[in-house]
Amino acid sequence: MSRPTALRAKTVNAKTRRTILKAGGSLLFSVLVPSLAHAAQIVAVRVWPSEEYTRITLENDSNLKASHFIIQNPERLVVDIEGVVLNSTLQGLGTQIQADDPYISQVRIGQNSPDVVRLVFELKKEVSPQVFTLAPAGTYRHRLVFDLHPTHPVDPITALIEKGQWNDLPTQPSAPRAVAEAPSNNPRMMRMLTVALDPGHGGEDPGAIGRGGNREKDVVLAIARRLKAKLEQLPNMRVILTRDGDYFVPLHTRVQKARKAQADLFVSIHADAWIKPTARGSSVFALSEKGASSTAARWLASKENAADLIGGVNIGGQDPHLARVLMDLSTTAQINDSLKLAHSVLTEIGGINHLHKKTVEQAGFAVLKAPDIPSILVETAFISNPEEEAKLSNQAYQDQMATALMSGIRNYLANNPPLAKRKLT
């Protein structure tokens, strides 16, 4: 997935302009538009296409109001934005639409009335659109967001079945050490194990950025993809990624994805940052029931939990009850298993990189709160440290880190085989 290019605003020509927009069928709008002193300014546009959903972000200098509706045969999404005069930045939105975007074929833009801009997205398939605003966060100003989700999203287990990866029978004549035995009349019958890998951040949320310009979201996705390939070489092992591209996934959605796929383990992958460039080393974290194990762990958990503010969560589109239940059901058993997994991974990482702390740390990371899945968060290195940033962007180091993570996971499973799980129906 290619990175979007931010288009920065230029001064709107003060002269009267005429813009014609064809919104659908034979419908034409032709309006004389005077320049409005109070009009909001679109300062950047970004498009984040992915198989999961496509996000369009309009960054602006004030909070905008928008309404939308769907036109069928052919499918189009129409969005009217109030209090805006068309400028060159917004006009550039069309150049951001990629030919391989799963949902959008093109967009047409025009001044529908003196203070309303209309966007017409021509769609490749039916979508369930979400249009919402975000308050300023991080380096971003006000944002108007359009999320185009498929009307019928693919279930993670269905996706695994389609790839031929949902099969509880052994693929090897003898069971590998990493595979758990499932209760059966046949004592040799084994089940597949599922590992959920969670590359942190993505899309609107770049995560930490090193002095050399490397972004956390990019390096952790590269490591996660390498780790996925290595784990899938082990017998009876399948892997899901909570994101497999440059797009944003809310924290509670990452947990839900792992649970829907009936994951046996959850590993969230990050690249740390600190206010001083001298901080270095790798760390592994598990959830804590009673508070953080250190001030630094508490600070890091708070920073990672704020990812939803930067990435942009549609609060209105969430089920608050479900999100609250997911975040409140952590158990002592889950934490104990998570600590064992974390220790196994930390031991292996210590063989390839300096350890920031030689023990597993704990804090209230929202992404680790799956009640029934041992879950850890790995800070692979400090991207804020120039030396470690260079490592993180180096493919050889990425491969070393993936190998260490794979070994830690394999060793944990060899000594702590998960219990059998019933397939979801």
TORZAGU-678629 format. One record per residue (C-alpha): residue in three letters; residue number from 0; x negated, y, z negated. Coordinates in Angstrom, 2 decimals, always signed. Last residue first. Example, Ala and Ser with C-alpha at 12.3 -4.5 7.8 and 13.67 -1.06 7.14 Angstrom:
BEGIN
SER, 1, -13.67, -1.06, -7.14
ALA, 0, -12.30, -4.50, -7.80
END
This chain:
BEGIN
THR, 424, +20.31, -21.15, -14.77
LEU, 423, +17.03, -20.49, -16.55
LYS, 422, +14.72, -23.46, -16.74
ARG, 421, +14.26, -24.95, -20.20
LYS, 420, +10.88, -24.40, -21.76
ALA, 419, +8.49, -27.02, -23.09
LEU, 418, +6.22, -25.89, -25.90
PRO, 417, +3.01, -24.09, -25.11
PRO, 416, -0.34, -25.93, -25.33
ASN, 415, -2.57, -24.25, -27.95
ASN, 414, -6.09, -25.70, -27.71
ALA, 413, -6.32, -26.09, -23.94
LEU, 412, -4.07, -23.08, -23.45
TYR, 411, -6.49, -20.84, -25.36
ASN, 410, -9.47, -22.12, -23.40
ARG, 409, -7.73, -21.50, -20.07
ILE, 408, -6.74, -17.95, -21.06
GLY, 407, -10.26, -17.09, -22.20
SER, 406, -11.78, -18.62, -19.08
MET, 405, -9.42, -16.68, -16.80
LEU, 404, -10.20, -13.43, -18.61
ALA, 403, -13.93, -14.04, -18.23
THR, 402, -13.52, -14.85, -14.53
ALA, 401, -11.45, -11.72, -13.94
MET, 400, -14.08, -9.61, -15.71
GLN, 399, -16.86, -11.11, -13.59
ASP, 398, -14.82, -10.49, -10.43
GLN, 397, -14.23, -6.87, -11.35
TYR, 396, -17.94, -6.59, -12.11
ALA, 395, -18.84, -7.86, -8.63
GLN, 394, -16.24, -5.60, -7.03
ASN, 393, -17.73, -2.46, -8.57
SER, 392, -15.19, +0.24, -9.43
LEU, 391, -15.03, -0.91, -13.04
LYS, 390, -18.82, -1.00, -13.31
ALA, 389, -19.21, +2.57, -12.05
GLU, 388, -16.58, +3.68, -14.56
GLU, 387, -18.61, +1.84, -17.20
GLU, 386, -21.66, +3.97, -16.53
PRO, 385, -19.65, +7.19, -16.27
ASN, 384, -17.76, +6.51, -19.55
SER, 383, -14.18, +7.77, -19.16
ILE, 382, -13.31, +4.49, -17.43
PHE, 381, -14.00, +2.82, -20.76
ALA, 380, -14.00, -0.95, -20.22
THR, 379, -11.62, -3.92, -19.73
GLU, 378, -9.06, -2.73, -22.26
VAL, 377, -7.08, -5.95, -22.62
LEU, 376, -3.52, -6.00, -23.99
ILE, 375, -2.21, -9.27, -25.41
SER, 374, +1.07, -11.17, -25.46
PRO, 373, +2.16, -14.58, -26.77
ILE, 372, +5.71, -14.84, -25.37
ASP, 371, +8.88, -15.30, -27.44
PRO, 370, +9.65, -11.87, -28.88
ALA, 369, +8.27, -9.89, -25.93
LYS, 368, +6.91, -6.84, -27.73
LEU, 367, +3.51, -6.46, -26.11
VAL, 366, +4.54, -3.66, -23.71
ALA, 365, +5.63, -1.44, -26.58
PHE, 364, +2.15, -1.46, -28.13
GLY, 363, +2.48, -1.15, -31.91
ALA, 362, -1.12, -1.76, -32.95
GLN, 361, -3.60, -4.57, -33.53
GLU, 360, -7.33, -5.02, -32.96
VAL, 359, -9.20, -8.23, -32.19
THR, 358, -12.69, -8.22, -33.65
LYS, 357, -16.09, -7.30, -32.24
LYS, 356, -14.93, -3.76, -31.49
HIS, 355, -16.17, -1.80, -28.47
LEU, 354, -17.56, -5.05, -27.13
HIS, 353, -20.47, -4.74, -24.70
ASN, 352, -19.79, -6.58, -21.46
ILE, 351, -20.21, -9.96, -19.76
GLY, 350, -20.34, -12.52, -22.58
GLY, 349, -18.20, -10.44, -24.90
ILE, 348, -15.38, -10.85, -22.40
GLU, 347, -15.30, -14.59, -23.16
THR, 346, -15.03, -14.16, -26.93
LEU, 345, -12.42, -11.41, -26.54
VAL, 344, -10.25, -13.73, -24.42
SER, 343, -10.22, -16.48, -27.06
HIS, 342, -9.62, -13.96, -29.85
ALA, 341, -6.72, -12.38, -27.97
LEU, 340, -5.09, -15.77, -27.35
LYS, 339, -5.33, -16.64, -31.04
LEU, 338, -4.02, -13.21, -32.02
SER, 337, -1.10, -13.59, -29.60
ASP, 336, -0.20, -16.93, -31.17
ASN, 335, -0.03, -15.28, -34.60
ILE, 334, +1.94, -12.34, -33.19
GLN, 333, +4.51, -14.62, -31.56
ALA, 332, +4.91, -16.61, -34.77
THR, 331, +5.37, -13.44, -36.83
THR, 330, +8.14, -12.34, -34.53
SER, 329, +8.83, -9.37, -32.27
LEU, 328, +12.53, -8.83, -31.75
ASP, 327, +12.76, -5.06, -32.07
MET, 326, +11.48, -3.84, -28.70
LEU, 325, +13.52, -6.25, -26.65
VAL, 324, +16.65, -5.46, -28.67
ARG, 323, +16.16, -1.72, -28.17
ALA, 322, +15.77, -2.10, -24.41
LEU, 321, +18.90, -4.25, -24.27
HIS, 320, +20.93, -1.72, -26.26
PRO, 319, +19.63, +1.23, -24.25
ASP, 318, +20.66, -0.35, -20.91
GLN, 317, +18.66, +1.92, -18.68
GLY, 316, +19.81, +3.95, -15.67
GLY, 315, +20.45, +7.16, -17.58
ILE, 314, +16.93, +7.17, -18.98
ASN, 313, +15.42, +7.03, -15.49
VAL, 312, +11.81, +6.50, -16.49
GLY, 311, +9.10, +8.69, -14.95
GLY, 310, +5.52, +7.48, -14.73
ILE, 309, +4.27, +10.22, -17.04
LEU, 308, +6.98, +9.83, -19.69
ASP, 307, +6.98, +6.03, -19.35
ALA, 306, +3.22, +5.96, -19.92
ALA, 305, +3.72, +7.45, -23.40
ASN, 304, +3.47, +3.96, -24.94
GLU, 303, -0.11, +3.76, -23.64
LYS, 302, -1.08, +6.96, -25.44
SER, 301, +0.61, +5.98, -28.71
ALA, 300, -1.00, +2.55, -28.55
LEU, 299, -4.41, +4.16, -27.99
TRP, 298, -4.01, +6.53, -30.93
ARG, 297, -2.93, +3.70, -33.25
ALA, 296, -5.87, +1.58, -32.13
ALA, 295, -8.26, +4.51, -32.72
THR, 294, -6.87, +5.06, -36.21
SER, 293, -7.46, +1.40, -37.00
SER, 292, -5.59, -1.88, -37.54
ALA, 291, -2.32, -0.25, -36.49
GLY, 290, +0.87, -0.70, -38.46
LYS, 289, +2.65, -3.53, -40.25
GLU, 288, +4.06, -5.76, -37.54
SER, 287, +1.08, -5.44, -35.22
LEU, 286, +0.92, -6.48, -31.57
ALA, 285, -2.30, -7.77, -30.09
PHE, 284, -5.28, -5.90, -28.72
VAL, 283, -8.50, -6.79, -26.87
SER, 282, -11.40, -4.39, -26.44
SER, 281, -14.21, -3.79, -23.94
GLY, 280, -17.11, -1.40, -24.41
ARG, 279, -17.97, +2.27, -24.25
ALA, 278, -17.44, +5.65, -25.88
THR, 277, -20.19, +8.07, -24.77
PRO, 276, -17.85, +10.01, -22.47
LYS, 275, -16.12, +11.64, -25.46
ILE, 274, -12.35, +12.28, -25.33
TRP, 273, -11.71, +8.59, -24.80
ALA, 272, -10.46, +6.45, -21.95
ASP, 271, -9.68, +2.74, -21.67
ALA, 270, -9.21, +0.59, -18.59
HIS, 269, -6.07, -1.56, -18.74
ILE, 268, -4.78, -5.12, -18.20
SER, 267, -1.64, -6.50, -19.87
VAL, 266, -1.70, -10.27, -20.36
PHE, 265, +1.57, -12.10, -21.03
LEU, 264, +1.61, -15.85, -21.69
ASP, 263, +4.13, -18.69, -21.32
ALA, 262, +6.24, -16.77, -18.82
GLN, 261, +9.88, -17.70, -18.43
ALA, 260, +10.08, -15.69, -15.19
LYS, 259, +12.93, -13.69, -16.66
ARG, 258, +10.87, -13.15, -19.82
ALA, 257, +7.86, -11.79, -17.96
LYS, 256, +10.01, -9.49, -15.86
GLN, 255, +11.82, -8.22, -18.96
VAL, 254, +8.53, -7.27, -20.63
ARG, 253, +7.41, -5.30, -17.58
THR, 252, +10.87, -3.71, -17.45
HIS, 251, +10.41, -2.54, -21.06
LEU, 250, +7.27, -0.65, -20.08
PRO, 249, +8.70, +1.01, -17.00
VAL, 248, +7.17, -0.03, -13.63
PHE, 247, +5.61, +2.64, -11.39
TYR, 246, +4.32, +1.90, -7.91
ASP, 245, +0.92, +1.24, -6.36
GLY, 244, +1.18, -2.43, -5.55
ASP, 243, +1.61, -5.89, -7.02
ARG, 242, +3.47, -4.92, -10.17
THR, 241, +4.55, -7.19, -13.04
LEU, 240, +2.32, -9.79, -11.43
ILE, 239, +3.41, -13.43, -11.58
VAL, 238, +1.14, -16.45, -11.94
ARG, 237, +1.50, -20.19, -11.50
MET, 236, -0.59, -22.97, -13.03
ASN, 235, -0.20, -26.70, -12.57
PRO, 234, -3.84, -27.23, -11.58
LEU, 233, -6.19, -24.24, -11.87
GLN, 232, -6.82, -22.40, -8.60
GLU, 231, -3.81, -20.21, -9.39
LEU, 230, -5.70, -18.82, -12.36
LYS, 229, -8.55, -17.61, -10.14
ALA, 228, -6.26, -15.91, -7.60
LYS, 227, -4.28, -14.19, -10.34
LEU, 226, -7.48, -12.97, -11.99
ARG, 225, -8.63, -11.37, -8.74
ARG, 224, -5.25, -9.67, -8.31
ALA, 223, -5.34, -8.47, -11.92
ILE, 222, -8.84, -7.03, -11.50
ALA, 221, -7.81, -5.03, -8.41
LEU, 220, -4.64, -3.85, -10.16
VAL, 219, -6.76, -2.76, -13.14
VAL, 218, -9.09, -0.77, -10.88
ASP, 217, -6.31, +1.10, -9.08
LYS, 216, -4.13, +2.09, -12.05
GLU, 215, -7.18, +3.28, -13.99
ARG, 214, -8.09, +5.82, -11.34
ASN, 213, -11.61, +6.39, -10.08
GLY, 212, -12.37, +10.07, -9.56
GLY, 211, -16.05, +9.97, -10.50
ARG, 210, -15.29, +11.63, -13.82
GLY, 209, -12.92, +8.79, -14.60
ILE, 208, -9.13, +9.01, -14.44
ALA, 207, -6.92, +7.44, -17.12
GLY, 206, -3.50, +6.17, -16.10
PRO, 205, -2.40, +7.08, -12.58
ASP, 204, +1.30, +7.35, -13.54
GLU, 203, +3.35, +8.48, -10.55
GLY, 202, +2.74, +5.10, -8.94
GLY, 201, +0.98, +2.71, -11.28
HIS, 200, +0.29, +2.25, -15.03
GLY, 199, -1.12, -1.03, -16.36
PRO, 198, -1.67, -4.22, -14.36
ASP, 197, +0.53, -6.79, -16.15
LEU, 196, -0.27, -10.43, -15.56
ALA, 195, +2.48, -12.92, -16.44
VAL, 194, +1.19, -16.48, -16.81
THR, 193, +3.45, -19.43, -16.04
LEU, 192, +2.63, -23.02, -16.90
MET, 191, +3.92, -25.89, -14.77
ARG, 190, +5.32, -28.87, -16.56
MET, 189, +3.91, -32.31, -17.23
MET, 188, +5.32, -35.81, -16.86
ARG, 187, +2.85, -38.44, -18.09
PRO, 186, +5.02, -39.43, -21.09
ASN, 185, +7.90, -40.31, -18.74
ASN, 184, +11.02, -40.37, -20.89
SER, 183, +10.48, -36.64, -21.16
PRO, 182, +9.51, -33.87, -23.56
ALA, 181, +7.18, -31.54, -21.64
GLU, 180, +3.42, -31.84, -22.04
ALA, 179, +1.50, -28.62, -21.79
VAL, 178, -1.09, -27.96, -19.11
ALA, 177, -4.46, -26.32, -19.76
ARG, 176, -6.33, -29.59, -20.37
PRO, 175, -5.53, -30.78, -16.89
ALA, 174, -3.04, -33.67, -16.50
SER, 173, -4.07, -36.63, -14.41
PRO, 172, -2.74, -37.55, -10.99
GLN, 171, -2.63, -33.85, -10.03
THR, 170, +0.34, -31.83, -8.75
PRO, 169, +2.29, -32.54, -11.91
LEU, 168, +6.09, -32.25, -11.82
ASP, 167, +7.69, -29.07, -13.16
ASN, 166, +8.02, -27.41, -9.78
TRP, 165, +8.59, -23.73, -9.26
GLN, 164, +5.65, -22.59, -7.11
GLY, 163, +7.00, -23.40, -3.65
LYS, 162, +6.82, -19.75, -2.61
GLU, 161, +10.62, -19.62, -2.30
ILE, 160, +10.89, -21.19, -5.76
LEU, 159, +8.59, -18.52, -7.21
ALA, 158, +10.73, -15.78, -5.67
THR, 157, +13.88, -17.37, -7.05
ILE, 156, +12.22, -17.42, -10.48
PRO, 155, +11.44, -13.71, -10.17
ASP, 154, +15.03, -12.84, -9.14
VAL, 153, +15.14, -10.90, -5.88
PRO, 152, +17.08, -7.65, -6.03
HIS, 151, +20.51, -7.49, -4.32
THR, 150, +21.40, -3.84, -3.74
PRO, 149, +17.72, -3.12, -3.23
HIS, 148, +16.46, -0.15, -5.26
LEU, 147, +15.91, +3.30, -3.78
ASP, 146, +14.65, +5.58, -6.56
PHE, 145, +15.08, +9.30, -5.86
VAL, 144, +13.26, +11.61, -8.26
LEU, 143, +13.44, +15.36, -8.91
ARG, 142, +10.39, +16.43, -10.91
HIS, 141, +9.64, +19.42, -13.10
ARG, 140, +5.91, +20.06, -13.50
TYR, 139, +3.35, +17.27, -13.64
THR, 138, -0.06, +17.37, -15.34
GLY, 137, +1.19, +15.36, -18.32
ALA, 136, +4.94, +15.70, -18.52
PRO, 135, +7.39, +18.35, -17.25
ALA, 134, +11.01, +17.18, -17.55
LEU, 133, +12.22, +14.49, -15.18
THR, 132, +15.29, +14.61, -12.95
PHE, 131, +17.50, +11.84, -11.60
VAL, 130, +18.76, +10.17, -8.43
GLN, 129, +19.23, +6.39, -8.52
PRO, 128, +20.06, +4.67, -5.25
SER, 127, +21.43, +1.14, -4.87
VAL, 126, +20.23, +0.22, -1.41
GLU, 125, +21.58, -1.48, +1.68
LYS, 124, +18.97, -2.09, +4.35
LYS, 123, +16.67, -0.27, +6.78
LEU, 122, +17.83, +3.17, +5.68
GLU, 121, +17.99, +6.56, +7.37
PHE, 120, +17.39, +9.09, +4.61
VAL, 119, +19.31, +12.34, +5.09
LEU, 118, +18.02, +15.24, +3.00
ARG, 117, +20.18, +18.35, +2.63
VAL, 116, +18.87, +21.66, +1.30
VAL, 115, +21.38, +23.88, -0.49
ASP, 114, +20.98, +27.62, -1.20
PRO, 113, +22.03, +29.28, +2.07
SER, 112, +23.90, +26.18, +3.26
ASN, 111, +22.82, +22.82, +4.76
GLN, 110, +19.20, +23.86, +5.20
GLY, 109, +17.66, +20.82, +6.88
ILE, 108, +15.75, +17.58, +6.41
ARG, 107, +15.85, +14.30, +8.31
VAL, 106, +14.25, +11.20, +6.82
GLN, 105, +12.95, +8.06, +8.53
SER, 104, +13.03, +4.25, +8.43
ILE, 103, +13.43, +3.94, +4.67
TYR, 102, +13.85, +0.68, +2.71
PRO, 101, +10.90, -1.69, +3.15
ASP, 100, +8.43, +1.11, +4.03
ASP, 99, +6.25, -0.46, +6.74
ALA, 98, +6.43, +2.56, +9.07
GLN, 97, +5.43, +4.89, +6.27
ILE, 96, +7.48, +7.91, +5.22
GLN, 95, +5.11, +10.66, +4.03
THR, 94, +5.25, +12.57, +7.34
GLY, 93, +8.97, +13.14, +6.80
LEU, 92, +8.33, +14.80, +3.45
GLY, 91, +6.36, +17.54, +5.20
GLN, 90, +9.46, +19.70, +5.52
LEU, 89, +9.51, +19.85, +1.72
THR, 88, +6.02, +21.31, +1.66
SER, 87, +6.70, +23.66, +4.58
ASN, 86, +9.63, +25.31, +2.83
LEU, 85, +13.40, +24.81, +2.85
VAL, 84, +15.16, +27.08, +0.40
VAL, 83, +16.32, +25.47, -2.82
GLY, 82, +19.03, +26.30, -5.36
GLU, 81, +20.94, +23.04, -4.92
ILE, 80, +19.63, +19.77, -3.53
ASP, 79, +22.02, +17.68, -1.42
VAL, 78, +21.03, +14.04, -0.92
VAL, 77, +22.46, +11.81, +1.84
LEU, 76, +21.51, +8.12, +1.90
ARG, 75, +22.13, +6.43, +5.21
GLU, 74, +23.19, +2.93, +6.29
PRO, 73, +24.36, +2.66, +9.89
ASN, 72, +27.20, +1.86, +9.68
GLN, 71, +27.47, +3.24, +6.14
ILE, 70, +27.11, +6.68, +4.57
ILE, 69, +25.94, +6.78, +0.95
PHE, 68, +26.28, +9.76, -1.40
HIS, 67, +24.08, +12.17, -3.32
SER, 66, +24.15, +15.16, -5.62
ALA, 65, +21.22, +17.27, -6.80
LYS, 64, +20.48, +19.88, -9.42
LEU, 63, +16.94, +21.12, -9.88
ASN, 62, +14.86, +21.97, -12.95
SER, 61, +12.20, +24.53, -12.13
ASP, 60, +8.76, +24.83, -10.48
ASN, 59, +9.06, +21.75, -8.31
GLU, 58, +7.77, +18.22, -7.79
LEU, 57, +9.85, +16.19, -5.36
THR, 56, +9.35, +12.46, -5.94
ILE, 55, +10.50, +9.67, -3.63
ARG, 54, +10.42, +6.14, -5.06
THR, 53, +10.79, +2.95, -3.02
TYR, 52, +11.79, -0.30, -4.71
GLU, 51, +10.47, -3.79, -5.41
GLU, 50, +9.00, -4.32, -1.95
SER, 49, +7.02, -1.12, -2.40
PRO, 48, +6.97, +2.46, -1.14
TRP, 47, +5.75, +5.37, -3.33
VAL, 46, +6.54, +8.70, -1.63
ARG, 45, +5.19, +12.02, -2.91
VAL, 44, +6.26, +15.65, -2.38
ALA, 43, +4.57, +18.67, -3.91
VAL, 42, +5.28, +22.32, -4.81
ILE, 41, +9.00, +22.55, -4.03
GLN, 40, +9.88, +26.13, -4.96
ALA, 39, +13.19, +27.04, -6.58
ALA, 38, +15.15, +29.87, -5.02
HIS, 37, +15.60, +33.07, -7.05
ALA, 36, +14.31, +35.47, -4.40
LEU, 35, +16.40, +33.83, -1.72
SER, 34, +15.27, +34.16, +1.93
PRO, 33, +18.27, +34.43, +4.23
VAL, 32, +19.54, +31.28, +5.95
LEU, 31, +21.63, +31.50, +9.13
VAL, 30, +23.37, +28.18, +9.35
SER, 29, +23.94, +25.42, +11.88
PHE, 28, +25.24, +22.15, +10.49
LEU, 27, +26.18, +19.35, +12.87
LEU, 26, +28.31, +16.24, +12.32
SER, 25, +28.50, +14.05, +15.44
GLY, 24, +27.70, +10.87, +13.57
GLY, 23, +25.50, +11.65, +10.61
ALA, 22, +23.78, +14.54, +8.85
LYS, 21, +22.48, +16.33, +11.98
LEU, 20, +20.60, +19.27, +10.62
ILE, 19, +19.99, +22.60, +12.33
THR, 18, +17.83, +25.23, +10.70
ARG, 17, +17.97, +28.94, +11.53
ARG, 16, +15.50, +31.24, +9.85
THR, 15, +15.73, +34.79, +8.57
LYS, 14, +12.34, +36.32, +7.90
ALA, 13, +10.62, +36.08, +4.54
ASN, 12, +8.44, +33.16, +5.62
VAL, 11, +8.12, +30.78, +2.68
THR, 10, +4.73, +30.92, +1.01
LYS, 9, +2.93, +27.58, +1.14
ALA, 8, +3.56, +24.59, -1.11
ARG, 7, +1.17, +21.72, -1.64
LEU, 6, +1.65, +18.36, +0.09
ALA, 5, +0.53, +15.43, -2.05
THR, 4, -0.78, +12.53, +0.00
PRO, 3, +0.68, +9.13, -0.81
ARG, 2, -1.71, +6.22, -1.35
SER, 1, -1.49, +3.31, +1.02
MET, 0, +0.00, +0.00, +0.00
END
